[in-house]
Amino acid sequence: MKRFCVAIAALLALSGQGITASAVNKDAEPRTLIVTEGGSKNELALAAGETVEFCQSGCFVTMPNGDREALTGSETIEISGGVAKIK
C-alpha cells in the first residue's frame, strides 16, 4: 500500500508540471514576439541565441513578420533569418 501511495504522489507531481511552448532565437540579433494569453498582451523579447518557455495554457503569438498563430502550449517556435517557424 505504501508503494502505491508513493506512485500516486509521483504521478500527481509530474502532472502538475504544465506543458509550455518555447521560442528559440537562432539569429545574431534580438527578436520580439507578441504573446496574447488570457486576454493579456505582452512582448516577449528574445536575445540572440536565447530560448524561452511561455504559453502554459494556450495563447496567440504574433511573429516578427506580423503573422499571428494560435498555440496550444506544446509547440516550439524557431526564429532564423527574421522568420519564425512553428515546429
Buried (B, 14 or more C-beta within 10 A) or exposed (E): EEEEEEEEEEEEEEEEEEEBBBBBBBBEEEBBBBBBBEEEEEEBEBEEEBEBEBBBEEBBBBBBEEEEEEBEBEBBBBBEEEEBEBE
